[in-house]
Each structure stands twice: as structure tokens, then as C-alpha cells.
Amino acid sequence: MGELARFEDIRIKMYPMDTQKHKEPHFHVILTDGKKASISIANGKLLEGKLNKRQRDFIKAWMLIHKEELWDRWNKAVSGEFIEKIEPKQI
């Protein structure tokens, strides 16, 4: 539970009941090189960590496509419910 998506060198995760450190709705980005970041669902703002421009742009584009699903998963996560993966959209 927790992994929403995986693409290229990026994993997107959300954890149940994860409201202590970052008070606003967010998700976590974990890179294959071990770097991590937290991103606001509301506005795409980097809350913690570092990402290069390509990674930031890629994640922002992914966020725009999956905004509704991110809010749905956040609501489930803070309620302690099971969090389903987000399937890629066919464009």
C-alpha cells in the first residue's frame, strides 16, 4: 500500500494518516537514486526535498492529468482507507 504510480526513475507514494509533518495534502516522490521530495496536491509546490527541472516538469504534468485521483487518494489516506494505484491515462 502507498505506491500510486511508477515511471522512469520516479515513484509516487502516499502514506496513510500522513498529516503530521506537512499539514497540507501532499504526495511523496522517491527517485531511484534515493532522493526524496514532498509535493503539495493543491498547487504543485515543493514542500521538501529537491528535484531537477525535468523531474519537476514531469511531475507537474502528471499531477495535472491525475488531479482528481490524487485528491481521492489523499482523502482515503487520511481516513486510513486502502489507497489504490493511479493507472496511466491513455492520451
N, CA, C and O atoms as a GROMACS GRO file, in nm:
protein
  364
    1MET      N    1   0.085  -0.118   0.000
    1MET     CA    2   0.000   0.000   0.000
    1MET      C    3   0.089   0.124   0.000
    1MET      O    4   0.198   0.124   0.058
    2GLY      N    5   0.044   0.228  -0.065
    2GLY     CA    6   0.116   0.354  -0.064
    2GLY      C    7   0.168   0.398  -0.198
    2GLY      O    8   0.170   0.518  -0.227
    3GLU      N    9   0.210   0.303  -0.283
    3GLU     CA   10   0.262   0.345  -0.412
    3GLU      C   11   0.147   0.373  -0.508
    3GLU      O   12   0.065   0.286  -0.537
    4LEU      N   13   0.144   0.497  -0.558
    4LEU     CA   14   0.039   0.539  -0.651
    4LEU      C   15   0.078   0.515  -0.796
    4LEU      O   16  -0.004   0.475  -0.877
    5ALA      N   17   0.205   0.540  -0.827
    5ALA     CA   18   0.250   0.530  -0.965
    5ALA      C   19   0.401   0.512  -0.969
    5ALA      O   20   0.472   0.544  -0.873
    6ARG      N   21   0.448   0.461  -1.084
    6ARG     CA   22   0.591   0.443  -1.106
    6ARG      C   23   0.618   0.467  -1.254
    6ARG      O   24   0.552   0.408  -1.340
    7PHE      N   25   0.714   0.553  -1.282
    7PHE     CA   26   0.751   0.581  -1.420
    7PHE      C   27   0.893   0.633  -1.424
    7PHE      O   28   0.939   0.700  -1.331
    8GLU      N   29   0.963   0.602  -1.532
    8GLU     CA   30   1.103   0.640  -1.547
    8GLU      C   31   1.179   0.611  -1.418
    8GLU      O   32   1.179   0.497  -1.372
    9ASP      N   33   1.242   0.711  -1.359
    9ASP     CA   34   1.318   0.692  -1.235
    9ASP      C   35   1.242   0.744  -1.113
    9ASP      O   36   1.303   0.776  -1.010
   10ILE      N   37   1.110   0.752  -1.124
   10ILE     CA   38   1.028   0.817  -1.022
   10ILE      C   39   0.921   0.722  -0.968
   10ILE      O   40   0.854   0.652  -1.044
   11ARG      N   41   0.906   0.720  -0.836
   11ARG     CA   42   0.792   0.653  -0.772
   11ARG      C   43   0.713   0.760  -0.698
   11ARG      O   44   0.771   0.847  -0.633
   12ILE      N   45   0.581   0.753  -0.708
   12ILE     CA   46   0.492   0.844  -0.637
   12ILE      C   47   0.424   0.763  -0.527
   12ILE      O   48   0.366   0.658  -0.553
   13LYS      N   49   0.431   0.814  -0.404
   13LYS     CA   50   0.372   0.743  -0.291
   13LYS      C   51   0.287   0.837  -0.207
   13LYS      O   52   0.303   0.959  -0.209
   14MET      N   53   0.196   0.775  -0.134
   14MET     CA   54   0.114   0.846  -0.037
   14MET      C   55   0.099   0.750   0.081
   14MET      O   56   0.079   0.630   0.062
   15TYR      N   57   0.108   0.804   0.201
   15TYR     CA   58   0.104   0.720   0.319
   15TYR      C   59  -0.022   0.747   0.402
   15TYR      O   60  -0.065   0.861   0.413
   16PRO      N   61  -0.081   0.642   0.459
   16PRO     CA   62  -0.200   0.660   0.543
   16PRO      C   63  -0.169   0.748   0.664
   16PRO      O   64  -0.062   0.739   0.724
   17MET      N   65  -0.264   0.832   0.697
   17MET     CA   66  -0.258   0.916   0.817
   17MET      C   67  -0.135   1.007   0.820
   17MET      O   68  -0.084   1.039   0.927
   18ASP      N   69  -0.087   1.048   0.703
   18ASP     CA   70   0.037   1.127   0.691
   18ASP      C   71   0.006   1.277   0.696
   18ASP      O   72   0.014   1.346   0.595
   19THR      N   73  -0.030   1.326   0.815
   19THR     CA   74  -0.066   1.468   0.828
   19THR      C   75   0.019   1.541   0.932
   19THR      O   76  -0.005   1.659   0.957
   20GLN      N   77   0.117   1.475   0.991
   20GLN     CA   78   0.193   1.538   1.099
   20GLN      C   79   0.295   1.640   1.050
   20GLN      O   80   0.292   1.756   1.094
   21LYS      N   81   0.385   1.601   0.961
   21LYS     CA   82   0.493   1.689   0.919
   21LYS      C   83   0.446   1.798   0.824
   21LYS      O   84   0.473   1.916   0.846
   22HIS      N   85   0.375   1.759   0.721
   22HIS     CA   86   0.320   1.855   0.624
   22HIS      C   87   0.169   1.860   0.647
   22HIS      O   88   0.100   1.760   0.627
   23LYS      N   89   0.121   1.972   0.689
   23LYS     CA   90  -0.020   1.982   0.724
   23LYS      C   91  -0.112   1.984   0.602
   23LYS      O   92  -0.230   1.954   0.614
   24GLU      N   93  -0.056   2.020   0.485
   24GLU     CA   94  -0.141   2.026   0.367
   24GLU      C   95  -0.136   1.895   0.288
   24GLU      O   96  -0.038   1.820   0.299
   25PRO      N   97  -0.239   1.867   0.210
   25PRO     CA   98  -0.242   1.745   0.129
   25PRO      C   99  -0.120   1.741   0.036
   25PRO      O  100  -0.086   1.839  -0.030
   26HIS      N  101  -0.055   1.624   0.032
   26HIS     CA  102   0.068   1.611  -0.044
   26HIS      C  103   0.093   1.466  -0.083
   26HIS      O  104   0.025   1.375  -0.036
   27PHE      N  105   0.192   1.447  -0.168
   27PHE     CA  106   0.239   1.313  -0.200
   27PHE      C  107   0.392   1.316  -0.200
   27PHE      O  108   0.454   1.422  -0.200
   28HIS      N  109   0.449   1.198  -0.198
   28HIS     CA  110   0.594   1.184  -0.190
   28HIS      C  111   0.649   1.135  -0.322
   28HIS      O  112   0.589   1.051  -0.389
   29VAL      N  113   0.764   1.188  -0.359
   29VAL     CA  114   0.836   1.146  -0.479
   29VAL      C  115   0.964   1.079  -0.431
   29VAL      O  116   1.041   1.137  -0.355
   30ILE      N  117   0.986   0.956  -0.477
   30ILE     CA  118   1.109   0.885  -0.443
   30ILE      C  119   1.179   0.851  -0.574
   30ILE      O  120   1.121   0.787  -0.661
   31LEU      N  121   1.303   0.894  -0.586
   31LEU     CA  122   1.380   0.869  -0.708
   31LEU      C  123   1.467   0.745  -0.690
   31LEU      O  124   1.499   0.708  -0.577
   32THR      N  125   1.505   0.682  -0.799
   32THR     CA  126   1.586   0.561  -0.790
   32THR      C  127   1.723   0.586  -0.728
   32THR      O  128   1.786   0.493  -0.678
   33ASP      N  129   1.770   0.710  -0.732
   33ASP     CA  130   1.899   0.742  -0.670
   33ASP      C  131   1.887   0.769  -0.519
   33ASP      O  132   1.985   0.804  -0.454
   34GLY      N  133   1.765   0.752  -0.464
   34GLY     CA  134   1.744   0.769  -0.321
   34GLY      C  135   1.696   0.906  -0.278
   34GLY      O  136   1.656   0.924  -0.163
   35LYS      N  137   1.698   1.003  -0.368
   35LYS     CA  138   1.649   1.136  -0.334
   35LYS      C  139   1.498   1.131  -0.315
   35LYS      O  140   1.428   1.050  -0.377
   36LYS      N  141   1.448   1.221  -0.228
   36LYS     CA  142   1.305   1.226  -0.197
   36LYS      C  143   1.257   1.369  -0.198
   36LYS      O  144   1.333   1.463  -0.176
   37ALA      N  145   1.127   1.384  -0.223
   37ALA     CA  146   1.065   1.516  -0.219
   37ALA      C  147   0.918   1.498  -0.181
   37ALA      O  148   0.861   1.391  -0.200
   38SER      N  149   0.858   1.604  -0.128
   38SER     CA  150   0.715   1.607  -0.100
   38SER      C  151   0.654   1.722  -0.178
   38SER      O  152   0.710   1.832  -0.182
   39ILE      N  153   0.539   1.695  -0.241
   39ILE     CA  154   0.475   1.791  -0.331
   39ILE      C  155   0.331   1.817  -0.286
   39ILE      O  156   0.258   1.722  -0.256
   40SER      N  157   0.291   1.942  -0.282
   40SER     CA  158   0.154   1.981  -0.248
   40SER      C  159   0.059   1.940  -0.361
   40SER      O  160   0.088   1.964  -0.479
   41ILE      N  161  -0.052   1.880  -0.326
   41ILE     CA  162  -0.152   1.844  -0.427
   41ILE      C  163  -0.224   1.969  -0.476
   41ILE      O  164  -0.261   1.978  -0.593
   42ALA      N  165  -0.244   2.064  -0.389
   42ALA     CA  166  -0.321   2.184  -0.423
   42ALA      C  167  -0.256   2.268  -0.532
   42ALA      O  168  -0.324   2.317  -0.622
   43ASN      N  169  -0.122   2.286  -0.523
   43ASN     CA  170  -0.058   2.379  -0.616
   43ASN      C  171   0.074   2.329  -0.676
   43ASN      O  172   0.139   2.403  -0.749
   44GLY      N  173   0.113   2.207  -0.645
   44GLY     CA  174   0.236   2.152  -0.701
   44GLY      C  175   0.363   2.206  -0.637
   44GLY      O  176   0.473   2.179  -0.686
   45LYS      N  177   0.349   2.282  -0.529
   45LYS     CA  178   0.465   2.341  -0.461
   45LYS      C  179   0.551   2.232  -0.397
   45LYS      O  180   0.500   2.136  -0.339
   46LEU      N  181   0.682   2.249  -0.408
   46LEU     CA  182   0.776   2.159  -0.345
   46LEU      C  183   0.778   2.190  -0.195
   46LEU      O  184   0.821   2.299  -0.155
   47LEU      N  185   0.734   2.097  -0.113
   47LEU     CA  186   0.729   2.118   0.032
   47LEU      C  187   0.859   2.080   0.100
   47LEU      O  188   0.896   2.136   0.203
   48GLU      N  189   0.928   1.982   0.041
   48GLU     CA  190   1.053   1.934   0.100
   48GLU      C  191   1.131   1.859  -0.008
   48GLU      O  192   1.072   1.799  -0.098
   49GLY      N  193   1.262   1.862   0.001
   49GLY     CA  194   1.347   1.789  -0.091
   49GLY      C  195   1.385   1.872  -0.212
   49GLY      O  196   1.358   1.992  -0.219
   50LYS      N  197   1.448   1.805  -0.309
   50LYS     CA  198   1.492   1.872  -0.431
   50LYS      C  199   1.463   1.783  -0.551
   50LYS      O  200   1.475   1.661  -0.544
   51LEU      N  201   1.425   1.848  -0.659
   51LEU     CA  202   1.406   1.780  -0.788
   51LEU      C  203   1.468   1.868  -0.894
   51LEU      O  204   1.466   1.991  -0.883
   52ASN      N  205   1.522   1.806  -0.997
   52ASN     CA  206   1.574   1.888  -1.106
   52ASN      C  207   1.457   1.936  -1.193
   52ASN      O  208   1.344   1.891  -1.174
   53LYS      N  209   1.483   2.025  -1.284
   53LYS     CA  210   1.376   2.086  -1.366
   53LYS      C  211   1.298   1.981  -1.445
   53LYS      O  212   1.176   1.988  -1.451
   54ARG      N  213   1.366   1.886  -1.504
   54ARG     CA  214   1.298   1.782  -1.581
   54ARG      C  215   1.203   1.702  -1.493
   54ARG      O  216   1.090   1.674  -1.532
   55GLN      N  217   1.248   1.665  -1.374
   55GLN     CA  218   1.164   1.590  -1.281
   55GLN      C  219   1.044   1.673  -1.235
   55GLN      O  220   0.932   1.624  -1.231
   56ARG      N  221   1.068   1.801  -1.200
   56ARG     CA  222   0.959   1.889  -1.157
   56ARG      C  223   0.855   1.904  -1.268
   56ARG      O  224   0.736   1.893  -1.242
   57ASP      N  225   0.901   1.929  -1.390
   57ASP     CA  226   0.809   1.946  -1.503
   57ASP      C  227   0.729   1.819  -1.529
   57ASP      O  228   0.609   1.825  -1.554
   58PHE      N  229   0.796   1.706  -1.523
   58PHE     CA  230   0.729   1.577  -1.547
   58PHE      C  231   0.622   1.552  -1.442
   58PHE      O  232   0.510   1.513  -1.474
   59ILE      N  233   0.657   1.576  -1.315
   59ILE     CA  234   0.562   1.552  -1.206
   59ILE      C  235   0.446   1.650  -1.212
   59ILE      O  236   0.332   1.612  -1.188
   60LYS      N  237   0.472   1.776  -1.244
   60LYS     CA  238   0.363   1.874  -1.257
   60LYS      C  239   0.266   1.834  -1.368
   60LYS      O  240   0.145   1.845  -1.352
   61ALA      N  241   0.319   1.789  -1.481
   61ALA     CA  242   0.233   1.744  -1.592
   61ALA      C  243   0.151   1.623  -1.548
   61ALA      O  244   0.031   1.615  -1.577
   62TRP      N  245   0.214   1.528  -1.479
   62TRP     CA  246   0.144   1.410  -1.430
   62TRP      C  247   0.034   1.450  -1.331
   62TRP      O  248  -0.076   1.397  -1.334
   63MET      N  249   0.067   1.546  -1.243
   63MET     CA  250  -0.031   1.595  -1.145
   63MET      C  251  -0.155   1.652  -1.212
   63MET      O  252  -0.268   1.623  -1.172
   64LEU      N  253  -0.135   1.734  -1.314
   64LEU     CA  254  -0.248   1.795  -1.384
   64LEU      C  255  -0.341   1.690  -1.443
   64LEU      O  256  -0.463   1.704  -1.438
   65ILE      N  257  -0.284   1.586  -1.498
   65ILE     CA  258  -0.363   1.479  -1.558
   65ILE      C  259  -0.439   1.400  -1.452
   65ILE      O  260  -0.551   1.355  -1.477
   66HIS      N  261  -0.380   1.384  -1.334
   66HIS     CA  262  -0.436   1.296  -1.231
   66HIS      C  263  -0.483   1.371  -1.106
   66HIS      O  264  -0.489   1.312  -0.998
   67LYS      N  265  -0.516   1.498  -1.119
   67LYS     CA  266  -0.554   1.582  -1.004
   67LYS      C  267  -0.670   1.521  -0.923
   67LYS      O  268  -0.661   1.511  -0.800
   68GLU      N  269  -0.777   1.482  -0.991
   68GLU     CA  270  -0.893   1.425  -0.920
   68GLU      C  271  -0.856   1.298  -0.845
   68GLU      O  272  -0.898   1.278  -0.731
   69GLU      N  273  -0.776   1.212  -0.909
   69GLU     CA  274  -0.736   1.088  -0.844
   69GLU      C  275  -0.646   1.114  -0.724
   69GLU      O  276  -0.654   1.044  -0.623
   70LEU      N  277  -0.560   1.214  -0.734
   70LEU     CA  278  -0.475   1.249  -0.620
   70LEU      C  279  -0.559   1.294  -0.500
   70LEU      O  280  -0.533   1.252  -0.388
   71TRP      N  281  -0.659   1.377  -0.524
   71TRP     CA  282  -0.746   1.421  -0.414
   71TRP      C  283  -0.822   1.302  -0.356
   71TRP      O  284  -0.838   1.292  -0.234
   72ASP      N  285  -0.869   1.213  -0.442
   72ASP     CA  286  -0.940   1.093  -0.395
   72ASP      C  287  -0.848   1.009  -0.307
   72ASP      O  288  -0.889   0.965  -0.199
   73ARG      N  289  -0.725   0.986  -0.351
   73ARG     CA  290  -0.632   0.904  -0.274
   73ARG      C  291  -0.594   0.973  -0.143
   73ARG      O  292  -0.578   0.906  -0.040
   74TRP      N  293  -0.580   1.106  -0.145
   74TRP     CA  294  -0.549   1.178  -0.021
   74TRP      C  295  -0.661   1.160   0.081
   74TRP      O  296  -0.635   1.130   0.198
   75ASN      N  297  -0.785   1.177   0.037
   75ASN     CA  298  -0.899   1.161   0.128
   75ASN      C  299  -0.904   1.021   0.186
   75ASN      O  300  -0.935   1.003   0.304
   76LYS      N  301  -0.873   0.922   0.104
   76LYS     CA  302  -0.870   0.784   0.154
   76LYS      C  303  -0.754   0.765   0.251
   76LYS      O  304  -0.770   0.701   0.355
   77ALA      N  305  -0.639   0.820   0.218
   77ALA     CA  306  -0.519   0.803   0.302
   77ALA      C  307  -0.541   0.861   0.442
   77ALA      O  308  -0.510   0.795   0.542
   78VAL      N  309  -0.594   0.982   0.450
   78VAL     CA  310  -0.611   1.043   0.583
   78VAL      C  311  -0.723   0.978   0.662
   78VAL      O  312  -0.732   0.995   0.784
   79SER      N  313  -0.809   0.902   0.593
   79SER     CA  314  -0.914   0.826   0.661
   79SER      C  315  -0.867   0.686   0.699
   79SER      O  316  -0.939   0.611   0.764
   80GLY      N  317  -0.744   0.652   0.658
   80GLY     CA  318  -0.690   0.520   0.688
   80GLY      C  319  -0.740   0.412   0.596
   80GLY      O  320  -0.725   0.293   0.625
   81GLU      N  321  -0.800   0.450   0.483
   81GLU     CA  322  -0.851   0.352   0.388
   81GLU      C  323  -0.741   0.304   0.293
   81GLU      O  324  -0.634   0.364   0.285
   82PHE      N  325  -0.770   0.195   0.223
   82PHE     CA  326  -0.677   0.142   0.124
   82PHE      C  327  -0.661   0.243   0.011
   82PHE      O  328  -0.758   0.303  -0.034
   83ILE      N  329  -0.537   0.261  -0.035
   83ILE     CA  330  -0.507   0.357  -0.142
   83ILE      C  331  -0.473   0.279  -0.269
   83ILE      O  332  -0.374   0.206  -0.273
   84GLU      N  333  -0.556   0.296  -0.371
   84GLU     CA  334  -0.532   0.225  -0.496
   84GLU      C  335  -0.429   0.298  -0.580
   84GLU      O  336  -0.408   0.418  -0.565
   85LYS      N  337  -0.363   0.223  -0.670
   85LYS     CA  338  -0.271   0.283  -0.766
   85LYS      C  339  -0.348   0.372  -0.862
   85LYS      O  340  -0.469   0.355  -0.881
   86ILE      N  341  -0.279   0.465  -0.921
   86ILE     CA  342  -0.336   0.551  -1.024
   86ILE      C  343  -0.288   0.497  -1.159
   86ILE      O  344  -0.168   0.496  -1.188
   87GLU      N  345  -0.382   0.453  -1.239
   87GLU     CA  346  -0.349   0.397  -1.369
   87GLU      C  347  -0.315   0.507  -1.468
   87GLU      O  348  -0.375   0.614  -1.464
   88PRO      N  349  -0.220   0.483  -1.557
   88PRO     CA  350  -0.186   0.584  -1.658
   88PRO      C  351  -0.305   0.612  -1.750
   88PRO      O  352  -0.380   0.521  -1.784
   89LYS      N  353  -0.322   0.736  -1.788
   89LYS     CA  354  -0.429   0.775  -1.880
   89LYS      C  355  -0.380   0.756  -2.022
   89LYS      O  356  -0.264   0.783  -2.054
   90GLN      N  357  -0.468   0.710  -2.106
   90GLN     CA  358  -0.436   0.696  -2.248
   90GLN      C  359  -0.466   0.830  -2.317
   90GLN      O  360  -0.579   0.879  -2.313
   91ILE      N  361  -0.367   0.886  -2.378
   91ILE     CA  362  -0.385   1.016  -2.445
   91ILE      C  363  -0.388   0.997  -2.595
   91ILE      O  364  -0.403   1.094  -2.669
   0.00000   0.00000   0.00000
